[in-house]
Amino acid sequence: DAMVIQNPRYQVTQFGKPVTLSCSQTLNHNVMYWYQQKSSQAPKLLFHYYDKDFNNEADTPDNFQSRRPNTSFCFLDIRSPGLGDAAMYLCATSREVTSILAFRTDTQYFGPGTRLTVL
Amino acid sequence: SQKIEQNSEALNIQEGKTATLTCNYTNYSPAYLQWYRQDPGRGPVFLLLIRENEKEKRKERLKVTFDTTLKQSLFHITASQPADSATYLCALAERNYGGATNKLIFGTGTLLAVQP
């Protein structure tokens, strides 16, 4: 029944050592998102893919990159993790339907998250 | 500046009572607003969506209101149960030329604790 799957659930890395987090979905949704959430804070959008189109948020550090090789999978790469990058990373998906008259957005379905620890 | 504000203090209520959570926003023109539930160490789970032209939405014990004049949404849980204890996040999507953006802007959430 799992719809949005994130692996691993817990990731420990060393300062400066590249790390990749993965997300897969069985919903066939065309939009995938990556959020960063620190303790007691709001989820912060890093970037999203609309189909294959990559959309970066203006304040997302260059240290964060993403890949979406196909509809089902999306990866978050942190090239040189710093202590400040320790957080929960959430992947989400949505199905977007457009028409001539309106751009309707569906709800977002979140994965369980990956807790990243940087030593 | 743009802000979404939710009560930062935890809301403690007795089982069976109605919990009311508040979401206020400034300098946004939301096309719709959503409420999510988040349990510790888990991703948010969608609960309800309310559009700018809707005043109220209900789903079982949940009710959401949306007042675009006050720039406020209220989230109610009636007959609350200890299992309702969680953090509740509001999130809005801004209007754009096509209707709404596909990006959600989240509040920091309010922790609800329902005491048995």
HADDOCK unambig.tbl for C-alpha pairs under 7 A between the chains (distance, minus, plus):
assign (segid A and resid 40 and name CA) (segid B and resid 108 and name CA) 6.68 0.50 0.50
assign (segid A and resid 41 and name CA) (segid B and resid 108 and name CA) 4.98 0.50 0.50
assign (segid A and resid 42 and name CA) (segid B and resid 106 and name CA) 5.63 0.50 0.50
assign (segid A and resid 42 and name CA) (segid B and resid 107 and name CA) 5.43 0.50 0.50
assign (segid A and resid 42 and name CA) (segid B and resid 108 and name CA) 4.07 0.50 0.50
assign (segid A and resid 42 and name CA) (segid B and resid 109 and name CA) 6.92 0.50 0.50
assign (segid A and resid 43 and name CA) (segid B and resid 106 and name CA) 6.26 0.50 0.50
assign (segid A and resid 90 and name CA) (segid B and resid 43 and name CA) 6.55 0.50 0.50
assign (segid A and resid 102 and name CA) (segid B and resid 98 and name CA) 5.25 0.50 0.50
assign (segid A and resid 102 and name CA) (segid B and resid 99 and name CA) 5.33 0.50 0.50
assign (segid A and resid 103 and name CA) (segid B and resid 98 and name CA) 4.93 0.50 0.50
assign (segid A and resid 103 and name CA) (segid B and resid 99 and name CA) 5.04 0.50 0.50
assign (segid A and resid 103 and name CA) (segid B and resid 100 and name CA) 6.11 0.50 0.50
assign (segid A and resid 104 and name CA) (segid B and resid 99 and name CA) 6.70 0.50 0.50
assign (segid A and resid 104 and name CA) (segid B and resid 100 and name CA) 6.61 0.50 0.50
assign (segid A and resid 105 and name CA) (segid B and resid 100 and name CA) 6.92 0.50 0.50
assign (segid A and resid 105 and name CA) (segid B and resid 102 and name CA) 5.88 0.50 0.50
assign (segid A and resid 109 and name CA) (segid B and resid 45 and name CA) 6.95 0.50 0.50
assign (segid A and resid 110 and name CA) (segid B and resid 43 and name CA) 5.57 0.50 0.50
assign (segid A and resid 110 and name CA) (segid B and resid 44 and name CA) 6.06 0.50 0.50
assign (segid A and resid 110 and name CA) (segid B and resid 45 and name CA) 6.70 0.50 0.50
assign (segid A and resid 111 and name CA) (segid B and resid 43 and name CA) 5.65 0.50 0.50
assign (segid A and resid 112 and name CA) (segid B and resid 42 and name CA) 4.84 0.50 0.50
assign (segid A and resid 112 and name CA) (segid B and resid 43 and name CA) 4.52 0.50 0.50
assign (segid A and resid 113 and name CA) (segid B and resid 42 and name CA) 6.19 0.50 0.50
assign (segid A and resid 113 and name CA) (segid B and resid 43 and name CA) 5.67 0.50 0.50
